[in-house]
Amino acid sequence: HVRGYCFNTAPERELAVRLYGIDPARSAVVGLGLEPFDADPRAFAARHGLTQPYVIYSGRRETLKGTPLLCAYLDTFRARTGRDVKIVFTGSGQIEAPESLREHMLDVGFVSEQEKHEAMAGAVAFIHPSVNESLGIVLLASWLARTPALVHAKGVVLRDQTHRAGAGLWFKNYPEFEAALALLLDRPETRRALGESGRRFVLEEYAWPAVERRLFELVDR
């Protein structure tokens, strides 16, 4: 019986239309505002003694977030390619990972926003393997840090965000994961271009003035 609906993403609105038959004209994709920041891409690695390239995941570690799959894939990547790629975790929860990957993981748990942003800025990619997201806030933060994304193709919202931003790649299975990560490792110019595209996207779409404009337009309607 409400007069209107605010959504964070377009796929979220499409789901509501499909499930509940709401009128799309009475809704808007408003999103949320994020403050821009700058982060030194060398600071985190220097602080923690990381000398090899690394990927990063931030947030809760659990099966529904896809972290066991991420660890299994990265362990396979290291074994198949012989490339020494580390993985950094920020956030909370137990990490389910093969024993062979443990010594190549750095779990810093909860850290300050500044350190999290520095960790993101120094990573080859922010990997978000979840297929159950309504808005990838950490993904948006990684783009503000100029780091491209690698997301699961079945994660409709994350794939849509990544596609619209022109800021990363997605995978359906392990072979696609291997190809995508190898590309990001081997082509720093591509990595930089994707990261810059992501930052532009967030600054345009998730800046507070843009969010306020979309909200007020819906309220006025």
C-alpha positions in Angstrom: 0.0 0.0 0.0 3.0 2.4 0.0 3.2 5.2 -2.5 6.7 4.4 -3.8 9.8 2.3 -3.5 13.5 3.1 -3.2 16.0 0.4 -4.4 19.8 0.2 -4.2 20.2 -1.5 -7.6 18.4 -2.2 -10.8 18.4 -6.0 -10.4 16.9 -5.5 -6.9 14.0 -3.6 -8.4 13.6 -6.2 -11.2 13.3 -8.9 -8.6 10.5 -6.9 -6.7 8.6 -6.4 -10.0 8.9 -10.1 -10.8 7.9 -11.3 -7.4 5.3 -8.8 -6.3 4.1 -7.1 -9.5 4.9 -3.5 -8.2 4.6 -0.7 -10.7 8.1 0.3 -11.8 6.9 3.9 -12.4 6.4 4.2 -8.6 10.0 3.3 -7.9 13.5 4.5 -8.4 17.0 3.1 -8.0 18.4 5.6 -5.5 21.4 3.8 -4.0 23.4 5.3 -1.2 26.0 7.9 -0.8 29.7 7.2 -0.4 32.5 9.6 0.5 35.4 9.6 -1.9 38.9 8.9 -0.5 42.5 8.5 -1.6 44.7 5.7 -0.4 48.4 4.9 -0.9 48.7 1.6 -2.8 52.1 0.9 -1.3 51.3 1.5 2.4 49.5 -1.8 3.3 52.1 -4.0 1.7 55.0 -2.1 3.3 53.3 -2.3 6.8 52.8 -6.0 6.6 55.9 -7.1 4.7 54.1 -8.2 1.6 56.4 -8.5 -1.4 54.3 -10.6 -3.7 51.1 -9.5 -5.6 47.9 -10.1 -3.6 44.1 -10.2 -4.1 41.7 -9.0 -1.4 38.3 -9.9 0.1 36.5 -7.8 2.7 33.5 -8.7 4.8 32.0 -11.7 6.4 33.6 -15.1 5.7 31.0 -17.7 5.2 29.7 -20.2 2.6 26.9 -17.9 1.4 29.5 -15.2 0.7 31.5 -17.7 -1.3 34.7 -17.5 0.6 35.3 -21.2 0.7 35.0 -21.2 -3.1 37.4 -18.3 -3.4 40.0 -20.0 -1.3 39.7 -23.3 -3.2 40.0 -21.4 -6.5 43.0 -19.4 -5.5 44.8 -22.5 -4.1 44.1 -24.3 -7.4 45.4 -21.2 -9.3 48.6 -21.2 -7.4 49.1 -25.0 -7.9 48.3 -24.9 -11.7 50.1 -21.8 -12.7 53.0 -21.8 -10.2 52.3 -18.1 -9.5 52.9 -16.8 -6.0 49.7 -14.8 -5.4 48.7 -14.0 -1.8 45.3 -13.3 -0.4 44.4 -10.6 2.2 41.2 -10.8 4.2 39.6 -8.1 6.3 36.4 -8.6 8.2 35.1 -11.3 10.5 34.4 -15.0 10.6 36.3 -18.2 10.2 38.1 -18.8 6.9 37.5 -22.2 5.4 40.6 -22.8 3.2 42.9 -25.7 2.1 45.9 -26.2 4.3 48.2 -25.5 1.4 46.8 -22.0 1.1 47.1 -21.1 4.8 50.7 -19.8 4.7 49.8 -17.5 1.8 46.8 -15.9 3.5 46.9 -12.7 5.6 43.9 -12.2 7.8 44.0 -8.8 9.5 40.4 -9.0 10.8 38.7 -5.7 11.6 40.9 -2.7 10.7 40.4 1.0 10.3 38.7 2.3 7.2 42.0 3.9 6.2 43.9 0.6 6.4 41.1 -1.3 4.6 41.3 1.3 1.8 45.0 1.0 1.6 44.8 -2.8 1.4 42.3 -2.4 -1.4 44.4 0.1 -3.2 47.4 -2.2 -3.3 45.6 -5.3 -4.5 45.6 -6.8 -8.0 41.9 -7.3 -7.7 39.0 -7.2 -5.2 37.4 -10.6 -5.4 33.8 -10.9 -4.4 32.5 -14.5 -5.0 29.1 -14.1 -3.4 25.9 -14.9 -5.4 23.6 -13.4 -2.8 24.1 -9.6 -2.7 21.7 -6.7 -2.9 24.4 -4.1 -3.1 28.2 -4.6 -3.1 29.3 -1.7 -0.8 32.8 -3.1 -0.4 33.0 -3.5 -4.2 32.2 0.2 -4.6 34.9 1.0 -2.0 37.5 -1.0 -3.9 36.7 1.0 -7.0 37.2 4.2 -5.1 40.6 2.7 -4.3 41.1 2.2 -8.1 41.1 -1.6 -7.8 39.3 -3.7 -10.4 36.8 -6.4 -9.4 36.5 -10.1 -10.0 33.0 -11.3 -9.2 30.9 -14.5 -9.6 28.8 -14.5 -12.7 25.8 -15.9 -10.8 25.9 -12.8 -8.5 23.4 -10.9 -10.5 23.8 -7.6 -8.6 27.6 -7.7 -8.5 27.9 -8.6 -12.1 25.5 -5.8 -13.1 27.5 -3.3 -11.1 30.7 -4.5 -12.6 29.4 -4.4 -16.1 27.8 -0.9 -15.8 31.0 0.4 -14.2 33.3 -1.2 -16.8 35.4 -2.0 -13.8 36.2 -5.7 -13.7 35.5 -9.3 -14.9 33.3 -12.2 -13.8 33.6 -16.0 -13.8 31.2 -18.9 -13.9 33.7 -21.6 -13.1 37.4 -22.2 -12.3 38.8 -22.0 -15.9 37.2 -18.5 -16.3 38.6 -17.5 -12.8 42.1 -18.6 -13.8 41.9 -16.7 -17.2 40.6 -13.6 -15.6 43.1 -13.4 -12.7 46.0 -14.2 -15.1 44.9 -11.3 -17.3 44.8 -8.9 -14.4 48.2 -10.0 -13.2 49.8 -9.8 -16.7 48.2 -6.6 -17.9 48.8 -3.7 -15.5 47.5 -1.2 -18.0 44.2 -3.1 -18.3 44.1 -3.3 -14.5 44.6 0.4 -14.1 42.0 1.3 -16.8 39.4 -0.9 -15.1 40.2 0.6 -11.7 39.9 4.1 -13.0 36.6 3.3 -14.7 35.3 2.0 -11.4 36.3 5.1 -9.5 34.6 7.3 -12.1 31.4 5.2 -11.9 31.2 5.5 -8.1 32.0 9.2 -8.1 29.2 9.8 -10.6 26.5 7.4 -9.4 27.1 7.1 -5.6 28.1 10.7 -4.8 25.7 12.2 -2.2 24.4 14.9 -4.7 23.4 12.2 -7.2 21.7 10.0 -4.5 19.8 13.0 -3.1 18.7 14.0 -6.6 17.3 10.6 -7.4 15.6 10.4 -4.0 13.9 13.8 -4.3 12.8 13.1 -7.8 11.0 10.0 -6.6 9.4 11.9 -3.6 8.3 14.7 -5.9 6.6 12.2 -8.3 
